[in-house]
């Protein structure tokens, strides 16, 4: 890349600085549900605290589904972001920096797929083609099982030898897997609004915390697995694929499509 690795940091930093004035100048209207009694309910004259509300919500299967799905998909996401360059260099013999089309393209495609998934999901809901639960299930499952299949293929190619064909095919599979992961934007990324509209921020934060925990664990553990298995990328990608599938299965079984009773606290 022209300008070296520093250019990437300067570019993203400058983009954030350019964006901030527009955000700071924006105005927002705070909407409250007066008829529902506000954010806090009362029982026996005592306010129900935020901790009590949170504990009640996280015990529901619908919120657990959000946490499990975000944990599983972020394990793969953080793992790939951290170890993908090493995989291409060690397993395929090609530094990822020598494949510029495959370092930028996947995230460009992700953006397109993410926007498209939201448009399609909303249109299906408006037209009544499918109900909320089916749409959340379909997009989230495709966004997790799809990447799992692609990672499995990439791992197989990585173990088959660093030929030009294998390098290209593995890169394509990784791109497709990353693109498919954006489908989850019409799945778990909006599920908190379905199951807890009054506490959407609290549920979203809980799911994101699970996602962050996954990243904290996935990166060093993948390194440990590589060291313990003699650089077995099949094992690393296999763990990610299994978590994707398990997370998708739990999501399919437990996802909610309407507010849980605990949201009324």
Secondary structure, 3 states (H helix, E strand, C coil): CCCCHHHHHHHHHHHHHHHHHHHHCCCCCCCCCHHHCCCCCEECCEECCHHHHHHHHHCCHHHHHHHHHHHHHHHHHHHHHHHHHHHHHHCCCCCHHHCCHHHHHHHHHHHHHHHHHHHHHHHHHHHCCCCHHHHHHHHHHHHHHHHHHHHHHHHHHHHCCCCHHHHHHHHHHHHHHHHHHHHHHHCHHHHHHHHCHHHHHHHHHHHHHHHHHHHHHHHHHHHHHHHHCCCCHHHHHHHHHHHHHHHHHHHHHHCCCCCCHHHHC
